[in-house]
Amino acid sequence: MLRLQLGPADLCRVRFADRLHPVGTALLAGQWLRDPTVAAMAPALAERAVAAEVAGDAQPATAILRHLLPDRGRLPDFVTPFEGLESVEAGLEAIRATPLRRVRAEVTDAYADTAGTLLRRRFAAADPEVLDLFGGAVRAWFDAVLAPHWPDLVSTHRQQVTRASQRLALHGLAGLLGSLHPAIRWREPVLEVRTWWGGEVEGTGHGLVLLPSPLAGTRPRVLVEPENPILVVYPVPMPRRAAPAGGESLGRLLGATRALVLRRLADEGGLSTTVLSRAVGISLSSASEHATALREAGLVTSERDGGAVRHHVTPLGAGLLGVGPEQACSEA
């Protein structure tokens, strides 16, 4: 049991993470989906993870991640950083920026009960070549397994934040903290969390960030770093809606991320470049590039609205997605 002693400065700064962390979510999912019992809760994702393990371009990536990270339990904290929420690339940049001393200490601790291999020893030594190999594996695994489901995962996170915000408004902070998850209990001024490690931890004075995630695993995850808010990632139910029909074929045609951009614009319509980047989990510059490519292909139109540029799916783009042309016309 982990007991978080929260002071007034922490309790005055309780907030929700505004989005899922692409890299952190991928690494938690990669570990979580190895357990057949909990993988049954996310059959579509589990099926993609198995497919990535046995065949396709992501097979080497899966093997690397399985070799370098523990099968269960606590991951090295630096692989789930606070920074890098904007995209997979931003998350990997935050990982690469981790001080070498910290990488060595956390990986060595994670390997305490694991047989040593040359690759693991090089990872524990923060070998730049192995860190780059690790980053490439994360990117490939995300694209193969999570990318087709990312809009649904993002939508689930938003829905959970909305519901929790309503509980806060109706029942106050104690009501919120006491209802997050069965493994989390609020005993003022202590937040008790049944996670993968235990002890007594003082608040940092920088607040508490709550992150509901459908891929947190079977227990909440807690990240405590000096000069940062305490991060509590807690499990929530998987989204019920499956990945869109035809998503894989469209991904092969356009690329997984570009297909997701087109799908999100069809689902919501009229999104600015900034909102689109958040909805898909990519950087602002990447969202702009994908929107430009789709516009040049006649699948998207863009119009300036004050200081923002808003994007809409065209009838051609709607037809490619299987959306009714009348819907596309009304959105555009």
N, C-alpha and C positions, 0 to 999 in steps of 0.2 A: 504494500500500500504506500503510495506517495502522498505526503501531506504538504500542501502548499499553504504557507502562512502568508496571507495577503494583507497588506497594510492599506491605510486610507488612500495613499497615492496610487496603488494598484486598482482599488475598487472604484476610484473615480475615472479610471481609464479602461473600463471593460468595453470591448467592441468586437465586432465580427470581422473576419477577413473578407475583403470585398470580392474575392474570387478564389477558385481552386489554384493550387500551385502545380503547373504541368509536370515538372520533374519530380517533385515530392510525391504527387499522386501516382505517377508511373512506378516509382520505386516501392511505394507501399503496396500498390496493386500487384506488382511482380512477385512480391513476397507472399501476399495474402492469397493469391490465386493458386499457390502451390498446395494449399490445404484443401483436399477434396470435399470436406464437409462444408466449409464456408464458400468454396467455389460454386457449390450447388445453388447458392443464393444469387449468383450472377452467371447463369449458364451461357449467355451469348458471349460475354467477355472471357469466360473460362475456355470456351470453344476456340476463340481466336488465340488465346494464350497457348493452348495445346498445339494449334496449327503452326504458330510461330516457333514452337519448340522442335517440331518434327520435320518441318519443310519450309521452303521459301527463303526470301532474303533475310528475314529476321532470325533465322535459326542460329547463326553464329552469335548474334547479340544476346539471345536468350541464354546460350551456354556461358557466355562471359559473365552476365549478371548473376546467374545461378552460382557460378564459381566464386565470384568476388564478394557476394553479400550473404549474410546468414539466412538460413532457411526460415527462421521464425525469430520472434523476439525483437530486441532493440537494434535498430540500424545505427551506424555511425551518424551523429547529428549533422555533420557537415554535408551529407548527401541530401538532406532535406532542409535547405537554407531558408532564412527569412526572405532574402532578396530573390529576384528573378521570377516574380509572379507573372510578368508580361508574356512570356513564351518559353518554350523548351530551351531555346538558345540562351535566353537571359538567365535561366536557372543554371545551365551548364557553365556559363561565365562566372556565376556566383560560386559554384563549386570549385572551379579552377583558381579562383582568387583566395581560397582558404589558406591560411598560413601553414607551411609544411609541418611545423611542430604539432599543430592540432590534427592534421590528417594522420600523422604517424601515431599519435596517442590514441585517437578514436578507433582507427582500423585495428591496431594491435589489441585493444580492449575487446573489439568485436570478435577477434580471432582466438580469444582465450581458450575456447573449447573446440577449435577447428584445426584439423591437420594442416600443417604448413606446406605450401607449394611455391615454386619459383614465382609464379604470377602473383600469388597472394603476398609473398614477401616484397615484391616490387611495388605492389599497391600500398602495402603498409609503409614502405619507404618513400611514398609520394613520388614515385618515378613519373616524370612528366609524360613519357610515352604511354605508360599504362593508364594514367589519368585521362589522356586523350582517347585511348581505346575504350575506357569506361564510358566517357561522354558519347562516343559514337554508338555504343551499344544502347544507351538510354534513348538516344534519338531514334534509332531504328525500331526499338521495341515500342516506343510511344506511337510511332507512325503505323506500325502493323497491328497493334492491339487496341490502343485507347482512342486514336484519332477518329475512327468512325463513330464512336460513342461519345465523343467529347461534348457536343452540344447538349445531349441528354444529361450528362454528368454536371455540366455547368448549370443547366436548368434546375436540377435537383438541389444543388447547393443554394441557388437563389430562393427556391421555395422554402427550404429549411430555415434560411435566415429570416425570411418574411414571417414565418410562423413563430420563430423564437422571439423576434422583435415584438410581436403581438403579446406574447406571454410576458415580456418585460414590461410593456405598457400597462397590462392588466394586473400583474401580480408582483411587480417590483423585481429588484435584483435577486433577492433571496428566492423568489419563485422561479426565476430563470435558471439560476445556478443549480437549483435542486431538481430540475426537470430535464437536464441536458441528455442524460444517459444513465442506465441502471448502474454503471460502474463509476459514476461520479456522484458524490454526496457533498452537500454544503452544510458545514457545522461552523458557523460564524466564529472567528474569521478564518477558518481553515477549509480549503477545498480538498477533499479526499478523492484520490483517483486510483483505481485499480488498473495499473498500467504494467509495463514490462520491467520496471525498476521501482525501488522504494526508498523511503527515507523522509527526512524533514528538510524542506527547502523554503528559504525566505523569499518573499516577493522581491523583484528587482526594483520596484518603485516606478517602473515604466508601463505598468498596466497588464492586462490579460487579454489576449486575442483568442477568440473562439472560432474554430473552423469545422463546421459539419461536413463530413466527407463520406460518400457512399463506398469509398475504397480505403478506409482507415484500417480495416481488419476487424479482429474480434474484440480488441480492447482499445481504449483511447490511447493516444500518443501525446507525450508532453516534451516540449523543448524549452530548456531554461538556459539562457545565455546572459552574461552581464551586459548592461547597457541596452538590453532589448526587452520588450514585453515577453511575458511567459506565453507560449503558444500551446493551446490544448486542441488537438485534432480528435474529434469524437465520431464514432460510426453512426451513420443514418441509413435507412433502407435504400436499396438500389432503385433506380428509376424503373417504372413498369414498362415504359415505352421502349420498344426495341429500336435498333438502328434502322434507318429508313430503307424500304425495299429498294433494291437496285443500287444500294450505296457502294457495294464493292465494284461493280462494273463501272459506275460513274467515277469512282476513285481511280480506276485503271486508266480511264480516258483523260481525266483532268488532273490527276494527282489528288491524294487523299485530302490535303489541306484545302486546296482550291475547291474541291467538291463540297467540303464542309462550309466554306464561305458562301457558296451558291445556295446550299440547303438552308443555312441560317437566314439568308436574305429572303428566301421564299417563305420561311416560317413566320418571320416577323416583319420584313419589309421596311423600307424607309430608314434604315440604320445609318448613322454617321460612321465615318471611318474609325473613330475612337471607340464607339460602342461595339462596332463589328469586331475590332481587335480583341476586346474583352470577352465577347460572346464566344469566339472561336478559340481563345487562348493563345493568340499570336501577338507579335509586336505591332506597333502602329505602322511602321514602315512596311512590314510584311503584308498587313491588311490592305494598305494602299496599293502595293504591287499586285496582289491577287485581284483586287477590284478593277484595276486598270486592265489586266489581262482578260478578265471576263467581259469588260466593257468593249474591248477591241474585238472580241469574238462575237459580239452581239447578244450576249447572255444577260448583260446588266446595263442599266442606264444610271447615270449619276447627275445630280443637280445640286447647285450651291444653295444653301439655306443659311443666310447670314454668314457667320464665320465657319460653318461646317459644310461638308459635302455629304449628301445622303445618296444611298445606293438602293436601287429597286431591280427586281428580276423582270426581264422582258418576257413576252409570250414565248419566244424561242427558248429562253432559259427554263421557263416553267414547263414547256413540253419535254425538255430533256430530263427534268426531274419527275415528270408524271403528274404535275400540278395542273389543274384546269386552267385554260387560257383566260377565262373570265376572272379568275382570282388574280392572275398576273396583271391583267389590264386594270383591275381596281386598285392594285397596289401601286402600279406605276402611274 
